[in-house]
Amino acid sequence: MSKPLYKISFLNHGRVYELYARRVSSGSLWGFVEVAELVFDVHDTLVVDPTEERLRSEFGETRVLHLPMQSVLRVEEVERKGQSAIRDAESGERVVTPFPFPAKPR
């Protein structure tokens, strides 16, 4: 039997982050939720999701993420991983970092 998979939604600097992890607990620090064994997509194709890459660069080396209980919006146990996302807290729209264009030559 495989380990359970959780989708965690939490607030961070006015944005709603949606991450996937294999382990979620109330933790040893009072008032915090421990999120461990974060799950990111493995890219076998040429198409890369910029949001997933941004989350991987921000949380990729994290062993355990300690989130204040007040910032956690929802924890769901899911069957399979969906897309990780960063959304605007007020509008709910995805926050997409624009692809950097090269500077114009002078």
Secondary structure, DSSP 8 states (H G I E B T S, - for coil): ----EEEEEEEETTEEEEEEEEEEE--SSTTEEEEEEEE-----SS---HHHHHHHHHHTT-SEEEEEGGGEEEEEEESS----EEEETTT--B------------
